Amino acid sequence: MAVESDADSKLANTLHLARANIELANDKILAHGYTGEERKLVHRETNERIRQSLITNSLGECIHITGEMRALTDPFHRFVCEEISQKEKDVFRVVYSLPQRFLGNATKILEWNLTNWSANSQGRTWYENLRTIYAIANKAVNLFALDLMEEVQYSVFGHKYVLLQEKHADKATSKHTWLLESEALNSLLCVQADELIRRAASVDEGIYRRFTQSLTGTAAKRILSLLKSGGNNASRSALCADELVKDFSDSPEEVVEALKVMGFVAEDSMDSLRITSAGKEFSE
């Protein structure tokens, strides 16, 4: 009972911090979790409700107010977002805490994403991160950047559902998370989310598409091949000067940076590049 009382208190406080002083009956709390495993169950139930809302044509406004955008690294949620996009519905709008100074810099944006996605990843592999990048590149979501340090994080969908997280530090491993059913709360938070989107900067999803093109193009394959055949090491300048690399890329440096950001190559202080185990897997 003490745990439940604490959770009830946390919920009331979280709603207050979210400027949503709405009282919810216990039957409106569809799921609750605190530990990582408990939150997985909450997220699974949430994704099931999103998918059911899609099937019944009752998605409503779909918005994530989030910190690091880690929701998209969940394969089930990513699948649901892609399914929404393929059915030509209004996709999830995602407002996340990308530093404004990174806007327009593809390398910095992807580096920031991957660093945050890798935190507490619990064994998530490079190809899961790459699948997330592909989903964004294919416009499964619309991205917006805004400083959300003072905001409670939540998601709204289905006209009556809210996934609510207690206010927490970035990369927190434990946090109270609730799936709630309330048309009034959904409506109120939709209005607040729309206001945040109006204040946010739009993030060009084309940055993610160009990043994937850099990774999968002939120039990247050539660089990885040269590193494997040359004893795994080569200088950056030699790789960028390779005739085939130059023929198939207007910016060999950009290709090298994409491979580095993904962790497929590593570079030492002498500008010597080596292929990593992930890079070898990717190139096979």
C-alpha positions in Angstrom: 0.0 0.0 0.0 2.9 2.4 0.7 4.2 2.0 -2.8 0.7 2.7 -4.2 0.3 5.7 -2.0 3.6 7.0 -3.1 2.7 6.5 -6.7 -0.7 8.3 -6.2 1.1 11.2 -4.6 3.7 11.3 -7.4 0.8 11.3 -10.0 -0.9 14.2 -8.3 2.3 16.2 -8.1 3.2 15.4 -11.8 -0.2 16.5 -13.0 0.3 19.7 -11.0 3.7 20.3 -12.5 2.2 19.7 -15.9 -0.3 22.5 -15.2 -3.1 20.0 -15.4 -4.9 20.0 -12.0 -7.4 17.3 -13.0 -8.5 14.6 -10.6 -8.5 11.1 -12.0 -10.4 8.1 -10.7 -8.4 4.9 -10.1 -10.0 3.2 -13.1 -8.5 5.9 -15.3 -5.0 4.7 -14.5 -4.7 1.9 -17.1 -1.1 1.0 -16.3 1.7 2.2 -14.0 5.4 1.3 -13.8 8.5 2.6 -12.0 11.4 0.2 -12.7 12.7 -0.5 -16.2 10.9 -3.8 -16.5 7.6 -2.3 -15.2 7.8 0.6 -17.7 8.3 -1.8 -20.5 4.9 -3.2 -19.8 3.4 0.3 -19.6 5.0 1.1 -23.0 3.7 -2.1 -24.5 0.2 -1.4 -23.4 0.5 2.1 -24.7 1.6 0.9 -28.1 -1.2 -1.6 -28.2 -3.7 1.3 -27.6 -2.0 3.4 -30.3 -2.4 0.6 -32.8 -6.0 0.0 -31.8 -6.7 3.7 -32.2 -5.2 3.5 -35.7 -7.3 0.5 -36.6 -10.5 2.2 -35.4 -9.6 5.5 -37.1 -9.5 7.3 -33.8 -5.9 8.4 -33.5 -6.6 12.1 -32.7 -3.6 14.3 -32.2 -0.4 12.2 -31.7 2.3 14.1 -29.9 5.4 13.2 -27.9 6.9 15.8 -25.5 10.2 14.1 -24.7 13.8 14.6 -23.7 16.1 12.3 -25.7 13.5 10.8 -28.1 14.3 7.3 -26.9 10.7 6.2 -27.5 11.6 5.7 -31.2 14.3 3.1 -30.3 11.5 0.8 -29.1 10.9 -1.5 -32.1 7.2 -1.9 -31.4 6.7 1.8 -31.1 8.7 2.4 -34.2 6.6 -0.1 -36.1 3.4 1.6 -35.0 4.8 5.0 -36.1 5.7 3.6 -39.5 2.3 1.9 -39.8 0.6 5.3 -39.1 2.8 6.9 -41.8 2.1 4.2 -44.4 -1.7 4.6 -43.9 -1.2 8.3 -44.7 -2.4 9.4 -41.3 -1.0 12.4 -39.4 2.2 11.1 -37.9 3.5 11.6 -34.4 4.9 15.1 -33.8 7.9 14.7 -31.6 9.2 17.7 -29.6 12.6 16.9 -28.1 15.5 18.6 -26.3 18.0 19.0 -29.2 20.3 21.9 -28.4 19.6 24.8 -30.7 23.3 25.2 -31.6 23.1 21.8 -33.4 20.3 22.8 -35.8 21.5 22.5 -39.3 24.6 20.4 -38.4 23.8 16.8 -39.4 26.9 15.3 -37.7 26.1 17.0 -34.4 22.4 16.1 -34.5 23.1 12.4 -35.2 25.9 12.3 -32.7 23.6 13.8 -30.0 20.9 11.3 -30.8 23.1 8.3 -30.8 24.8 9.3 -27.5 21.4 9.6 -25.8 20.0 6.5 -27.4 23.0 4.5 -26.2 22.6 5.5 -22.6 20.9 2.8 -20.6 20.4 0.9 -23.9 20.5 -2.5 -22.2 22.3 -4.2 -25.1 20.6 -2.4 -28.0 22.8 -2.9 -31.0 24.0 -0.6 -33.8 21.4 -1.9 -36.2 18.5 -0.9 -33.9 19.9 2.6 -33.8 20.2 2.6 -37.6 16.6 1.4 -37.9 15.5 4.3 -35.8 17.4 6.7 -38.1 15.8 5.1 -41.2 12.3 5.5 -39.6 13.0 9.3 -39.1 14.5 9.5 -42.6 11.3 8.0 -44.0 9.2 10.6 -42.2 7.6 8.2 -39.8 7.5 11.2 -37.4 7.9 15.0 -37.6 10.6 16.4 -35.4 10.8 19.7 -33.4 13.6 21.0 -31.2 13.0 22.9 -28.0 14.5 23.3 -24.6 12.2 21.1 -22.4 14.2 21.3 -19.2 11.3 22.7 -17.3 8.6 20.6 -18.9 7.0 17.4 -17.8 7.3 14.7 -20.5 4.2 13.1 -21.9 2.5 11.6 -25.0 -1.0 12.2 -26.2 -3.1 10.1 -28.7 -6.4 8.6 -29.4 -8.5 11.6 -28.2 -8.4 10.2 -24.6 -5.0 8.6 -23.8 -2.0 10.1 -22.1 1.4 8.5 -21.3 2.7 10.6 -18.5 6.2 10.5 -16.9 7.1 12.1 -13.6 9.6 14.9 -13.8 13.0 13.3 -13.9 16.7 13.9 -14.7 17.9 12.9 -18.2 18.8 9.2 -18.5 17.0 8.3 -15.3 16.8 4.5 -14.9 13.7 4.6 -12.7 10.8 7.0 -13.0 7.0 6.7 -12.4 5.2 6.3 -15.7 1.5 6.1 -16.1 -0.9 5.3 -19.0 -4.0 7.3 -18.3 -7.5 7.5 -19.9 -9.0 10.9 -19.7 -10.5 13.0 -22.5 -10.2 16.2 -20.4 -6.5 15.6 -19.6 -5.8 14.6 -23.2 -7.4 17.8 -24.5 -5.6 20.0 -22.1 -2.2 18.5 -22.8 -2.9 18.6 -26.5 -3.4 22.4 -26.3 -0.1 22.7 -24.3 1.8 20.5 -26.7 0.5 22.6 -29.7 1.9 25.7 -28.0 5.3 24.0 -27.5 5.3 23.1 -31.1 4.6 26.7 -32.1 7.7 27.7 -30.1 9.9 24.9 -31.3 12.2 24.8 -34.3 11.4 22.3 -37.0 14.1 19.7 -37.6 14.7 18.7 -41.2 14.2 14.9 -41.4 16.2 15.2 -44.7 19.3 15.4 -42.5 18.6 11.8 -41.4 18.0 10.7 -45.0 21.3 12.2 -46.2 23.0 10.5 -43.3 21.7 7.1 -44.3 22.7 7.8 -47.9 26.2 8.6 -46.7 26.4 5.3 -44.8 25.0 3.1 -47.5 26.6 4.6 -50.6 29.5 3.3 -52.7 32.0 5.7 -51.1 31.3 4.3 -47.6 31.5 0.7 -48.8 34.8 1.5 -50.5 36.2 3.1 -47.3 35.2 0.1 -45.2 36.6 -2.3 -47.8 39.9 -0.4 -47.9 40.2 -0.5 -44.1 39.5 -4.3 -44.0 41.9 -5.1 -46.8 44.6 -2.8 -45.5 45.0 -4.3 -42.1 42.1 -2.3 -40.6 44.0 1.0 -40.5 44.5 3.9 -42.9 45.0 7.6 -42.8 41.9 9.8 -43.2 43.6 11.8 -46.0 44.5 8.7 -48.0 40.9 7.4 -47.7 39.4 10.7 -48.8 41.8 10.9 -51.7 40.9 7.5 -53.0 39.7 7.9 -56.6 36.7 5.7 -56.2 35.6 7.4 -53.0 35.9 10.8 -54.7 34.0 9.5 -57.8 31.0 8.4 -55.7 30.9 11.2 -53.2 30.9 15.0 -53.4 32.1 15.1 -49.8 34.3 12.2 -48.7 34.8 13.9 -45.3 31.1 13.8 -44.7 31.1 10.1 -45.4 33.9 9.5 -43.0 32.1 11.5 -40.3 28.9 9.5 -40.8 30.9 6.3 -40.4 32.5 7.7 -37.2 29.2 8.9 -35.7 27.7 5.5 -36.3 30.7 3.8 -34.6 31.7 1.9 -37.8 35.1 3.5 -37.8 37.3 5.0 -35.0 40.0 7.6 -35.3 43.1 8.2 -33.2 44.9 11.4 -32.5 47.1 10.9 -35.6 44.1 10.9 -37.9 44.4 7.2 -38.5 41.1 5.4 -39.0 40.4 1.8 -38.2 37.3 -0.3 -38.8 35.4 -1.4 -35.7 33.6 -4.7 -35.1 30.3 -2.9 -35.8 31.7 -1.6 -39.0 32.8 -5.1 -40.0 29.3 -6.4 -39.3 27.7 -3.6 -41.2 29.9 -4.2 -44.3 29.3 -7.9 -44.5 
